[in-house]
Each structure stands twice: as C-alpha cells, then as structure tokens.
Amino acid sequence: MPSRPLSGFQPRRLHHWIAFGLGSGLAPWAPGTFGTLAAVPLYWLLSPLAPVVYLGVVALLFGLGVWACGRTARELGGHDPGAIVWDEVVGYLVAMTFAPVGWPWVLAGLLLFRLFDIWKPWPIRWLDRRVRGGLGIMLDDLAAGVLAGLVLWVAASALGGGWSWS
C-alpha cells in the first residue's frame, strides 16, 4: 500500500477535500469534467436563491477556493494539478448565473464551460499562464465561466426565453 493516497490527497486535511471537489478530482480520467459534474447538484441547490444571495455564495466559494487550491497546490508541488477541481465547481456556478433554469441549460452550461476551460481562448490562457497560486488556479476558470455564461445568456435571449431569476 502506498504511503500517500492517490494524487497526494490527504483525507485529514479540509483544504484537500475542498480543492479536490469533495473527491471528484480523484477520478482516474477527466477529473475536470468530474469536478464540473459534481457542481450540478450544487447548482440545483443554489438556483432558487435570490440573485444577490447566489452571487454572494459563489463569491464566498471562490474565496474559499483561492485558499484551499493554493494551499493544496503548494503541498502537491504543482502550479495547477489536474486533481484540483474546485475551480471547475465555481467556474460552472459562474457560467450558470444568468442561464434559464432547466436541464437543457444545465447541460449546455456544462458543455460550454468545459469547452472554454479546455480550449482556453484569450483572456483565459493569459490568466492561466501569468497568475500564480490559488488566485491563478481559480481565476482562469472564473473567466471560462463568464464566457460560457455570456454564450448561454445570448442563446437564451435569441430563443426568446430571455432570462429571469425567480
């Protein structure tokens, strides 16, 4: 038996649980996608909240991620280890901020967020390469979430569904 758990995960450390997306980042392949999938139930839990409360919770989760991901990455000795997926959780929640409620939008948000997170068009790539530490880990996924959210908002407006946060 190895002396250190898979991917350096140390279950007695709270910041590891957060950074590893409550364990979803330990998936043997595509941990970022598993981290994003783990965000879907959290989105459904938060979606009924008033906009200011939703955004406040997402901002708190972002701040928590800066701390947890930064500390975990330092312990693992990497810039942004693949198993750290809290940034995907928060990025997906950002993407869904202005999306209409419903499964088609949840799926579209997931696909668009992952597309922008993997592709990393400007400014996401610039942020990924230049901002270090926990803030850097979180910031590029925040930007991917904003871009995905803009596409969702435009699509919803074009389809006449508009946007409403009930």
N, C-alpha and C positions, 0 to 999 in steps of 0.2 A: 504494500500500500504506500502511495507517495506521501511524503511529509507535508506537502502543500496541496490543498484542493485544486480542482480544475481551474485554470486561468488565474490562479492566485487568489481566488475567492476565499475570504476568511469569514465564516458564518457568525463569529462572535463580534464582528465589527458592524455597527449600524450603518456607517457610511458605505460599506461594501454592499449591503442589502439595497440601499438606495441607488448607488451607482450601477449596480448590476440589474436594475429594474426588477427588484424583488425576485431575482433568479432567472428572469427571462433572457438575460445576456449570456447565460451559460449554455444556451442552445449550441449543439455541435456545428451547425452551419447557419448562415444568415442571422446572426444574433441581432443585428439592427432591425430586421424585419420582425423577429420575435418580440423585440422591445416595443416596436410600434404596435403590434397586435395586442400586447399587454396593456397599451394605453386605451384601447377601445372601451373596455368596461369602465375605466376611469372617466372617459369622456361621457358615457351614458349616465354615470352618476352625477357629473357636474353640469350637464347640459340644461337641466331645469333651472339653474341658478340665474339670478338677475345678472345682466352683463357686467356691471361693476364688480360684483362678487366673483363671478367666473374669472375675470381678468386678474382680480386680486389673488385668487387661489393659484392661478397659473404663474403669476409673478413670484409668489412665495415658493412654488415648486421649482422655478428657475433658480432663485437664490439658493435654495437647498441643494440643487444640482451643482451649482458652482462650487460649493463647499465639498460635497460628497465626491463628485467626479474628480475634482482637483486633488483631493487628499488620496483617493484610491489610485489615480494615475501615478502620483508620486511614489506610492508604495509598490506599484507594479513596475515602475521604471519605464513608463512609456508616455508618449505625447497624448494619444487618444486610443487606448487599447480597444479592440473590437468588442470585448465583452462588456464594456461600459456603455450602457444603453439608456440611461436616464435622460440623456439629451434627446433621444428619439421620442421618449414618452412626452416630454414637454413640447418638443417641436410639433408633434402630432396634435396636441391640445391647442397650440397656437394656430395651426392650419385649420382647425375646426371652429375657430372663434366666430367666424361670420358665415359658416355653412348652414344651410337649412337642415332641419332635423330629419332623419330618415336613413334607412340602410343604404340606399344608393349613394347618398352623400358621404356616409361613413366610409364606404368602400372607395369612392372617388378620392376622398381626402387621404386615405391610406396610400393609394397608388401614386397620387401626385406628390405627397410628402416624400415617399421613398424615392421617386424619380429625382426630385430636386436634391435630396440628401446624397444620393449615389452619384449623380451627374455633376453636381457642384458647379453650376454656372456662376458667373460673376454676380454678386459680390461674395457668394458663399465660399468659393475656392480661395479668394483673397483672405477672408476671415480665417478659414481653416489653416492657411499657411502662415499667417502672421500673428495671430492672437494665441497666446500660450496659456497653459494652466487650466483651471476649472472654467474660467470665463471663456477661453477659446473653445473648449470642448462643447460648452453649451451654446455659444453664440452662433456658430455656423448652422446648427440645427434650428435655432430660433429664426435665422434668415430663411432657411428652407421652408419652415412652417409659414412664414409671412408670404413667401412667393406662392406656395400651394394654396394658402388661404385667399390670396388675390385671384387666382385662377378659379377657385370654387365660387367666389363672390361674383365674378364676371359671368361664369356659366349659369349661376342661379338667376342673375339679372336677365341674361339673354333668353332664358327659358320662361321668363315671365313669373317665375316663382318668387323673385325678389328675395329679400332677406327679412326675417322677423325673428326677434328673440322674445319668445313668450314668457 
